[in-house]
Amino acid sequence: MHHGYYTSDLDDYELAKMNMNKLVLEKFNFKKYQNKTLVDVGCGVGGTGMHFLEMMPNLTVIGINLSKNQLFLAEQFAKQK
């Protein structure tokens, strides 16, 4: 998922990641989970969870990751938002 969703007219990595997040939100109808909790296993630095929070502000996101360093960066990223 973190590698993005590319189309014939899209070759930018950052836009492809955002495109994948948008596609996941639409296809799985996550908006119905507005007041729920999402557990992001393998959250990395939290980019996907933060994107989902921008789309659904009442969502609670819990990130799980093996790397304590990435979890630290995810927490810092979340505090900036």
C-alpha positions as CSV (number, residue, x, y, z in Angstrom):
1,M,0.0,0.0,0.0
2,H,2.8,2.4,0.8
3,H,4.2,2.2,-2.7
4,G,1.1,4.0,-4.1
5,Y,-1.4,3.5,-6.9
6,Y,-0.1,4.7,-10.2
7,T,-2.2,5.4,-13.3
8,S,-1.1,6.0,-16.9
9,D,-0.9,9.8,-16.2
10,L,0.6,9.6,-12.7
11,D,4.3,8.9,-12.1
12,D,4.9,11.0,-8.9
13,Y,5.5,8.9,-5.8
14,E,3.9,11.2,-3.3
15,L,0.8,11.7,-5.4
16,A,0.6,7.9,-6.0
17,K,0.6,7.3,-2.2
18,M,-2.2,9.8,-1.8
19,N,-4.0,8.2,-4.7
20,M,-3.8,4.8,-2.9
21,N,-5.1,6.2,0.3
22,K,-8.0,7.8,-1.5
23,L,-8.8,4.6,-3.3
24,V,-8.8,2.6,-0.1
25,L,-11.1,5.1,1.6
26,E,-13.5,4.9,-1.3
27,K,-13.4,1.1,-2.0
28,F,-13.8,0.0,1.6
29,N,-16.3,2.8,2.6
30,F,-14.2,3.7,5.7
31,K,-16.4,6.8,6.2
32,K,-19.0,4.7,7.9
33,Y,-16.4,4.1,10.6
34,Q,-16.2,7.8,11.4
35,N,-16.4,7.3,15.2
36,K,-14.4,4.1,15.4
37,T,-10.8,3.0,16.0
38,L,-8.5,2.0,13.2
39,V,-5.5,-0.2,14.1
40,D,-2.7,0.4,11.6
41,V,-0.3,-2.7,11.9
42,G,3.0,-1.8,10.4
43,C,2.3,1.9,10.6
44,G,5.8,3.1,9.9
45,V,6.0,6.8,10.6
46,G,2.2,7.1,10.5
47,G,1.5,8.7,7.2
48,T,-1.5,6.6,6.2
49,G,-3.1,7.0,9.6
50,M,-2.6,10.7,9.5
51,H,-4.1,10.9,6.0
52,F,-7.2,8.9,7.2
53,L,-7.5,11.3,10.2
54,E,-7.6,14.3,7.8
55,M,-10.4,12.6,5.9
56,M,-12.2,11.4,9.1
57,P,-11.4,13.7,12.1
58,N,-13.5,11.6,14.5
59,L,-11.5,8.5,13.8
60,T,-9.1,7.1,16.4
61,V,-5.9,5.7,15.0
62,I,-3.6,3.3,16.9
63,G,-0.3,2.5,15.2
64,I,1.6,-0.7,15.8
65,N,5.2,-1.1,14.4
66,L,8.3,-3.1,15.2
67,S,10.6,-0.1,14.9
68,K,10.6,2.1,18.0
69,N,12.3,4.7,16.0
70,Q,9.5,4.8,13.4
71,L,6.9,4.9,16.3
72,F,8.8,7.9,17.8
73,L,8.7,9.7,14.4
74,A,5.0,8.8,14.1
75,E,4.2,10.4,17.5
76,Q,6.1,13.5,16.5
77,F,4.3,13.7,13.2
78,A,0.9,13.3,15.0
79,K,1.8,16.1,17.5
80,Q,2.5,18.5,14.6
81,K,-1.0,17.9,13.2
